[in-house]
Amino acid sequence: MGNPLGVTAEATVIARLMAVAARQYGLLSRRQWLEGGLSQRQLENAVRSGALRTLFRGVYAVSGSRSCFGQGLMGACLATGGVASHRCAAYLWKFRRFERPVLEVLVATGHTPQLPGVTVRRTGRLDRDERTHVGVLPVTTRPRTLLDLASETPNLVEGALDGTLHRRQLSLRSMERLLERAGPHHPARRVLAPLVAARVAGRRPTESELEDDLLAVLRRYGLPEPVPQHPYRGRRIDFAYPELLFGIEANSVAAHAAKEDVQRNAQKANDLIEWWILYFTYDDVHRTPAEVARRVEDAIQRRRLNLSTRPAA
């Protein structure tokens, strides 16, 4: 009888395989085909007839299935037995700075196949609790993804960590456990361990990419490290030098355009009347970073002078 797979077989066999394909972006692996009750010759005939097209070696797309990022990633995972990792996992988890989809998988087996358009990485250890799914796509967990990113993209991992903490999608204890398991000689430890330790000690995460960019400017120009998200009278200051009563706010249209945000910011300004506050926008941070740094440095020096000459209470 005719069927979408282009082979003669019992309807129940075809239905089971089509159900598997439906859960996998229209894909079937050779192993699934054979375990489903069909033969190698039938597989070859299906490919020859156009009912299946080869995506990767041993992975096939059912005719009519839509080509997309998810299909490519699922195919890479089926072909390697691996999981989405590194930048690909960060994209799936919606980490800061990882908006671009890339095909990147991690395998824990001895053989690392080469797949066109896919970065295949190998690891000596990938425990079961370091794997999960985003929808149907196999992926490293958030903690394991951060560990992998710390080795490959160390300049982006702090923002990714803070983003997940700010959204309450990650516990610091889970990061501590993963670092303990990784051991003292893991290449990511030098980057990631101090970041985790600082947040365990009380450092609050930044709340936006603009805050990350502003902090990067302050560091690039050698200015003193501020306290992020400093609490004061029920408010929080994006970056603060508490001993100077001096703060910095990163103002973005997306974060502060709503009417209630305008009202909240006005109340915040009134509550911080004794503080010196500088406000910087996206354009300030990205177009004139040197001017931003100059203004901050000048404010720090003036504030120190002002406080040193203030009469004792």
C-alpha positions in Angstrom: 0.0 0.0 0.0 1.1 3.6 -0.6 2.5 5.7 2.2 4.5 8.8 2.9 7.7 6.8 3.3 7.5 5.3 -0.2 7.8 1.7 0.8 5.4 -1.3 1.1 4.8 -2.1 4.7 2.0 -2.5 7.3 0.1 0.7 8.1 1.0 0.4 11.8 4.7 0.3 11.0 4.5 3.4 8.8 2.3 5.2 11.4 4.8 4.5 14.2 7.7 5.8 12.2 5.8 8.9 11.0 4.9 9.6 14.7 8.6 9.5 15.6 9.4 11.8 12.7 6.7 14.2 13.7 8.4 14.6 17.1 11.8 15.2 15.5 11.2 18.0 13.0 10.4 15.4 10.3 13.6 13.4 10.8 14.3 9.7 11.2 17.7 8.0 11.9 18.8 4.8 10.2 18.7 3.1 13.6 15.1 4.2 14.2 14.1 3.0 10.7 15.6 -0.4 11.3 14.2 -0.7 14.8 10.8 0.3 13.5 10.6 -2.8 11.4 11.9 -1.7 8.0 15.0 -2.9 6.1 18.1 -1.3 4.8 17.0 -2.0 1.3 13.7 -0.2 1.9 15.6 2.7 3.3 17.7 2.9 0.2 14.6 2.7 -2.0 12.9 5.5 0.0 15.9 7.8 -0.5 16.1 6.9 -4.2 12.4 7.6 -4.7 12.6 11.0 -2.9 10.4 10.0 0.0 13.4 10.7 2.2 16.3 13.0 1.7 19.7 12.6 3.4 20.3 15.3 5.9 23.5 13.9 7.5 24.9 10.4 7.2 22.4 8.1 8.9 19.8 10.8 9.3 16.9 11.4 6.9 14.2 14.0 6.4 10.7 13.0 5.3 9.7 14.6 2.1 7.8 17.8 2.7 9.2 18.4 6.1 10.3 22.0 6.6 14.0 22.8 6.7 14.8 25.0 9.7 17.3 25.6 12.5 15.5 23.1 14.7 15.6 20.4 12.1 19.3 21.0 11.5 20.1 20.8 15.2 17.9 17.7 15.7 19.7 16.1 12.8 23.1 16.9 14.2 22.1 15.4 17.6 20.7 12.2 15.9 23.8 11.8 13.8 26.3 12.2 16.6 24.4 11.1 19.7 25.3 14.4 21.2 23.5 17.4 22.6 23.3 21.1 21.7 26.1 22.9 23.6 28.2 26.1 23.9 26.9 28.9 21.7 24.0 26.8 20.4 22.8 25.9 23.9 23.2 29.5 25.0 21.0 30.5 22.0 18.4 28.0 23.1 18.5 29.2 26.7 18.2 32.8 25.5 21.4 33.9 27.2 22.5 37.5 26.8 24.6 38.1 23.7 23.7 34.8 22.1 20.9 35.8 19.7 22.4 34.2 16.6 21.6 30.5 16.0 24.6 28.3 15.4 24.8 24.5 15.1 27.1 23.3 17.8 26.9 19.9 19.6 28.8 18.1 22.3 29.5 14.4 22.2 30.9 12.2 24.9 31.7 9.2 22.7 35.1 8.2 21.3 34.2 9.0 17.7 33.6 12.6 16.7 32.0 12.7 13.2 32.4 15.6 10.9 29.2 17.2 9.8 28.9 20.0 7.2 27.9 23.3 8.8 28.1 21.9 12.4 30.7 22.4 15.0 31.1 19.1 16.8 32.9 19.2 20.1 34.1 16.3 22.2 34.2 16.0 26.0 35.5 13.3 28.3 32.6 13.7 30.7 29.0 14.7 30.3 26.9 13.4 33.2 23.2 12.6 32.8 22.2 15.6 35.1 24.1 17.9 32.7 21.7 17.0 29.9 18.2 18.2 29.4 15.8 19.3 26.6 14.5 22.6 25.3 11.3 21.4 23.7 12.4 18.2 22.0 15.9 19.4 21.4 18.7 17.7 23.5 20.8 20.4 25.2 23.3 20.9 28.0 21.8 22.3 31.2 22.3 26.0 32.0 25.1 25.3 34.5 27.0 23.1 32.0 26.4 25.6 29.2 28.0 28.3 31.3 30.9 26.1 32.1 31.5 25.4 28.4 31.1 29.0 27.5 33.7 30.1 30.1 36.4 28.2 28.1 35.3 29.3 24.6 33.8 32.8 25.1 35.1 34.0 28.5 34.3 37.7 27.7 30.5 36.9 27.4 30.1 34.4 30.3 29.6 37.0 33.0 26.7 38.6 31.3 25.2 35.2 30.5 25.5 34.2 34.2 24.0 37.5 35.4 21.1 37.2 33.0 20.1 33.7 34.2 20.5 34.8 37.8 18.4 37.9 37.3 15.6 35.8 35.7 15.9 33.3 38.5 16.6 30.5 36.1 19.7 29.3 37.9 20.9 28.6 41.5 24.4 29.5 42.6 24.5 26.2 44.5 24.1 24.3 41.2 27.1 26.3 39.8 29.2 25.5 42.9 28.4 21.8 42.6 29.3 21.8 38.9 32.6 23.6 39.6 33.4 21.1 42.3 32.7 18.2 40.0 34.8 19.8 37.2 37.8 19.9 39.5 40.5 22.5 40.1 42.3 22.1 36.8 39.3 22.6 34.4 40.2 25.4 32.0 36.9 27.2 32.7 37.5 27.4 36.4 39.8 30.4 36.2 37.1 32.4 34.6 33.9 31.1 36.1 34.8 30.3 39.7 35.6 33.9 40.7 32.3 35.1 39.1 30.3 32.5 41.0 32.2 33.2 44.3 31.5 37.0 44.0 27.8 36.4 43.6 27.7 33.8 46.5 29.3 36.6 48.6 26.5 38.9 47.8 27.3 40.7 44.5 24.0 41.2 42.7 23.6 40.4 39.0 23.3 43.1 36.4 19.9 43.4 34.9 20.4 44.2 31.2 22.9 44.1 28.4 23.2 47.9 28.6 24.4 47.6 32.2 27.0 45.0 31.0 28.2 47.3 28.3 28.5 50.2 30.8 30.4 48.1 33.3 32.7 47.0 30.4 33.4 50.7 29.7 34.3 51.5 33.3 36.7 48.5 33.4 38.2 49.3 30.0 39.2 52.7 31.2 40.6 51.5 34.5 37.9 53.1 36.8 37.1 51.7 40.2 34.8 48.7 40.2 31.3 49.9 41.2 28.7 47.9 43.2 26.0 46.6 40.8 22.3 46.9 41.8 23.1 48.7 45.1 20.1 48.7 47.4 19.2 52.0 49.0 15.9 53.0 50.7 14.0 50.3 48.9 15.5 51.3 45.5 18.3 49.9 43.5 21.0 51.9 41.8 22.4 50.3 38.7 26.0 51.0 39.7 27.1 52.7 42.9 30.1 53.9 44.8 28.3 53.9 48.2 31.2 55.5 50.2 30.9 58.5 47.8 27.1 58.6 47.6 27.6 58.5 43.8 25.7 56.3 41.4 25.4 55.6 37.7 22.2 54.6 35.9 22.0 52.9 32.5 18.8 54.3 30.8 17.4 52.4 27.9 14.2 53.2 26.0 13.1 49.6 26.2 13.5 49.5 30.0 12.1 52.9 30.9 9.6 54.0 28.3 6.4 52.8 30.0 4.4 55.3 31.9 4.8 53.3 35.2 8.5 53.2 34.6 8.7 57.0 34.2 6.8 57.4 37.4 8.9 54.9 39.3 12.1 56.6 38.1 10.9 60.0 39.2 10.2 58.6 42.6 13.6 57.0 42.7 15.3 60.3 41.8 13.5 62.0 44.7 14.5 59.2 47.1 18.2 59.7 46.0 18.3 63.4 46.5 21.5 63.3 48.5 23.3 61.2 45.9 25.1 62.3 42.8 23.7 60.3 39.9 25.0 60.2 36.3 22.7 58.9 33.6 23.9 57.3 30.4 22.0 56.0 27.4 22.8 53.3 24.8 24.2 55.9 22.5 26.4 57.3 25.2 27.9 53.9 26.1 28.4 52.7 22.5 29.2 55.9 20.6 31.2 58.0 23.1 32.6 55.5 25.7 35.6 57.7 26.4 33.3 60.6 27.3 31.3 58.3 29.6 34.6 57.3 31.3 35.7 60.9 31.6 32.5 62.0 33.2 32.5 59.1 35.7 36.2 59.8 36.6 35.5 63.5 37.0 32.5 62.8 39.2 34.5 60.4 41.4 37.2 63.0 41.9 34.8 65.8 42.6 32.8 63.7 45.0 35.8 62.7 47.0 36.9 66.3 47.3 33.3 67.4 48.2 33.0 64.8 51.0 36.5 65.4 52.3 35.8 69.1 52.8 32.3 68.6 54.2 32.0 69.8 57.9 31.6 67.0 60.4 28.1 66.4 61.5 
